[in-house]
Amino acid sequence: MEDRIKNKVRQQFAANAGKYVASTRHAKGEDLALLVSCSQADRTMDVLDIATGGGHVAKALAPLVRRVTAVDLTEEMLAAAAEFIRGNGHTNVEFVNGDAEHLPFADAAFDLVTCRIAAHHFPDVPAFAREAFRVVKPGGKLLLIDNVAPEHDALDHFYNDIEKRRDPSHVRAWKTSEWFRLLELTGFRTEMAVRFPKPFQYQDWCERAGLPAEAREALEQKLLQATEEIKDYFSIETNEAGKLAGFTGEAVYFQAVRRS
């Protein structure tokens, strides 16, 4: 099952790698700015960016640290990120094809470990957390950002269902409470958690995932026909023609320290 999921991830991101490099939502945003400002990065640090995607975290931290290692499951995604980062003049970033749940690095090898908007694609999130804990130095930090599901089970199910319909490589967005519990049980101490609303423009959201027109229409209808409670929670909006304009999810920035 995990191999099938990871193959879907490779297929999805291989086909759409350039879109994620060019995505304004991924390239900018308050969440990325907060991660960089809270990292306390300095020129002595070695950083691991897990599931680097378009390489935006690696690019932002590269001028501040000794070295960044950017790891991703999808070779095409790595190639696109490398072209982007090297094209911006950064020479201290290494690109490694690897699995977030089985990292090819020594214990306590990094001062910082980052992972942004990726964990909802991991079939075994606890394995990712254990690996992040293993490779970060005692006292080092995990800086994690991901989309999160509502605490209410019905809203959680709705959100994860529409994400899965839009992108078959989506596994599950966790609840904020689940992340707190997992990080503590893994051995981290959570220092900070900051919520960010995530407004999605519907057509852009679908286009970035390469969703075909027929599936896009079916998903639009599911959102438009949702209950009033769901429409209110996710701020589902329509345009003057009655078509779906967008909705709002949320992401959380978690800053956690390895205790020992």
Secondary structure as GFF3:
##gff-version 3
##sequence-region A 1 260
A	DSSP	alpha_helix	2	22	.	.	.	ID=ss1
A	DSSP	alpha_helix	24	27	.	.	.	ID=ss2
A	DSSP	alpha_helix	30	38	.	.	.	ID=ss3
A	DSSP	beta_strand	46	50	.	.	.	ID=ss4
A	DSSP	alpha_helix	56	61	.	.	.	ID=ss5
A	DSSP	three_ten_helix	62	64	.	.	.	ID=ss6
A	DSSP	beta_strand	67	72	.	.	.	ID=ss7
A	DSSP	alpha_helix	75	87	.	.	.	ID=ss8
A	DSSP	beta_strand	93	97	.	.	.	ID=ss9
A	DSSP	beta_strand	110	116	.	.	.	ID=ss10
A	DSSP	three_ten_helix	119	121	.	.	.	ID=ss11
A	DSSP	alpha_helix	125	135	.	.	.	ID=ss12
A	DSSP	beta_strand	136	147	.	.	.	ID=ss13
A	DSSP	alpha_helix	153	166	.	.	.	ID=ss14
A	DSSP	alpha_helix	176	186	.	.	.	ID=ss15
A	DSSP	beta_strand	188	201	.	.	.	ID=ss16
A	DSSP	alpha_helix	202	208	.	.	.	ID=ss17
A	DSSP	alpha_helix	213	224	.	.	.	ID=ss18
A	DSSP	alpha_helix	228	233	.	.	.	ID=ss19
A	DSSP	beta_strand	237	238	.	.	.	ID=ss20
A	DSSP	beta_strand	244	258	.	.	.	ID=ss21
###
